[in-house]
Amino acid sequence: MKNILLLEDEEAAVRRISKMVLELLPDAKILAALASIAEGIQWLSSNPSPDLILSDIHLADGQSFEIFRRVTVTTPIIFITAYDQYALEAFKVNSIDYILKPVKKEELQRALQKFNNLSVQSPSVNIEKLLLSLQKPAPTYKERFAVRYGEHIKTIETTDIAYFYTENKVTFLVTKDNKRYVVDHHLDQLETLLNPKNFFRINRQFIICFNAITEMFSYSKSRVLIKLNPPCKHETIVSAERSAHFKTWIDG
């Protein structure tokens, strides 16, 4: 007989998962269905370890990971999750199986078959390692741009850039000391390459650095007129659709 502990806070899900488990493992026994972290900790601290734990990640009082932080568990765990594909890789790396919500019988069968095939008990779940794996890496942004002038190539540090703009379908980079260079990227690409803390696209033609702003004025239709240093021959106005986001950006 397989003794199974279910951690799930939705009654309908408890009934549905329990029914599927017993159909797929007729000799199984659902020892308990617990809805909270507190109940999980109490039960696992005072009962013999089950053969298997089926655990939803989101319980009534928080994430079920907290249970396994506070109670050492060597029992195999199948997590029930709505996480995206990136996060699912973390479960694979940590040798923990998972089922996507809503739970489908064929997916549960696959996970239970994997459980049945285990010849030895799984090692203790390293929850800290799992949580670290689930965290998406912080985005990285360009630190310099390679530019050409004549037959020469040089690099411009991003910290030395005042703004980018387009003219006649060409993208230009302007440095803080008022030197202008052609860059190979268009503004849509630059938006993803530049740190949004420091750069903002004010309209279809300009991406500016916060430190290049010298003055700002209210303009018609809730727009903002910006004066830049070094000065630009083109008028730099935050478009109406970007004004609200711009005001949030400058407010830090």
N, C-alpha and C positions, 0 to 999 in steps of 0.2 A: 504493500500500500504506500502511495506517495502522499505525504503530508504537506499541504500547501497553505501558505499564508498569503492573504490578499490585502494589499494596501490600496484602498480606493474610496473616495468620499462621495461618489454619486451612486445612489441606490440602484438606479436603472442599470448602470454599468456593472455594479456588483452582481446583479441577477444575471445579466447577459454573459459576463465573463465566467461566472461560476457554472452556468449551464453548458457553455462551450467546453470548459475544462473537463467536466464530468462526462461529456460525450466523447471527448478525445482520449481521456484517461479514466476509464470506468473504475479502476481500482484506486483512484485518488480520493482524498478527503480534504475539504476546505476547513482548516482548523479555525480560522477567524477571518472576518472582513473588517478591517480597521480604517477609520476615516481621518485620523489625525496623526501628527507627529507624536504627540503626548501618548496616545494609545499605542502606537508602534513601539516606542521606547519601553513603556511599561510591560507590554506583552513579551517582547524579545528579552527583556531583563529577567523575567520570572518564569519563562517556559523553555522547554527543550527546543533546540533549533529545528525548524521545519526542514523538509527536503528541498523545498523550492519557495522562493518569494516572488510573487507578481506584484509589482509596485508602480502605481501611477506616480509621476513626478510631482504633480501639483495636488496636495492634500488640503484639507479644510483650513489648516493653520500654517501652511507654508510648504516648502519643498521637502520631499521625502528624503533627500540627501542628508538632511540634518539628523535623521534617525541613525544612519550608518556612520555619521561622525561620532555619535555618542555611544553607540553599541557596536562592539566588534561582531561582525557577521561573516561567517565562512560559507554560508549557504549560497548556492547559485541564485542570481537575481535576474529576472526579466523585467526591464523597465518598460512602462507604457508611456509613450511620449508623443507630443505634437511638434517636437523640434524640427528645424529645417535640415536639409541634407548635409550641410557642413557639420552641424552638431552631431549628426548620426555617426560620422566618421570617428568621433571621440569615443562613442560606445564600442565601436569595433576595435579600436586601438587598445582599449582597456579590457578587452575580452568579456564584455558584458553584452548580452543580447538585448534586443529591444523590439517593441511592436508599436507601429504607428496608430494613432487614433484617427478615426474610429476603428476599434479592434475588429479585424476580419478573421473568420474562423480558419482560413487557410494560412494566415500569418501566425496565428496562435499555434496551429499545428506544427508549422516549421520550427518555431521556437521551442515547443515542447519536445519535438523530436531531437533537437540539439541537446536539450536537457537529458533526455533518456540515453543519449549516446555518451554522456560524460562517464568516464571510467573512474575518475577520482574527483574529490570535492574541489570546488573552485577555491583559489586563494582568497584571503580577505579582500574586500572591495576597497581600493584606495580612492576614497571619495575626493580627497584634495587633488589628486592627480586628475581625476575625472572632471572636476569643476574647472581646473586649469585648462584642460583640453577643450572644454566647452566654450571658453572665452575666445571670441574671435580676436585675432591679432590686431593690434593697433595699426591703423593705416599709415603707410609711409608716403612722404611727399618729396618731390624733387628738390634737391639741394643746390643744383646748378644747371645751367643750360649751355650747350655748345652752340656757338654762333659763328657765322662767317662774315668777314668783311674783306672784300677783294679776294686775294688768294690766301688770306690768313684765316686761321681758326683759333678762337679763344673761348674760355668759359666765363660765364657770368654767374656769380653766386646769387641765389634767390634772395638773400637778404639785401642785395644791392639793387633790386628791381623796384621801380616806382609804379609802373603800370604796363599793361599790354593793350594794344588796340589794333583794329583791322582797318585797312584802307585799300580799296581796289582789289579786294580778295587776298591781300597779303597781310600777314600778322607781324606786328612790330613789338619789340621789347624796348622799353625806355628805362634807362638806369637813373639812379638818384642824382648822378652828376650830368644828366641830360645827354646821354649818348644813346643813339637809336640803332637797333640791330633787327634784322629779319630773323624770325624763328620758324621752324618747320611745323609747329603745332598750330591748329586752329583753336579758337576760344573754347569750343565744347570740350576739346581734349584737355586744355589747360585747366579748366574747372576741376577736373578729377586729379590733376597732377600737383596743384597748389594747395597749401594748407588753408582751409577755409577760415581759420582763426585770423589769418593775416591778409587774405585776398578775397575780394568780393566782385562778382560780375554785376555791374550796375545797369547794363543794357546790352543790346546785341553787339555793340562795338567795343566796349571797354571792360577790362578787369583791372581793378585798382588795388594797390596796397594801402592798408590803413594809415601807415606812416607817411604816405604821400599826400594825404588830405591836409589842406591849410585852412580852408573855410567852407562852410556849408550854408545854403540859403533855402528857405521855403520857396517852392516854385508852383506853378499852376497844376491843378488836378492832383494834388497831394504829392507831387514829385519833389525832388531835392536837387538843387544846383550845387555842384561841387567845384571848388578851385583846387588845382593840384600843383604840387611842386616836384619836379620842374613843370612849368606851365605847358599847356597843350593847345595847339591851334584849333582843335575841335572842341565844341561845347560838350561838357561832361555833365549829363543829367541822369539821375536815377529814374528809370522808367516807372510808370505808375504801378505796374504789376509787381515790381521788385522793391518798392518803397518801404512797405511794412517790414519785409525781411531785412532790408538795409538798416532801418532804425533799430531793429533788434540786434543786428550785428555790431553797430557802433556803440551800443549800450553795454556790450561785453557779456 
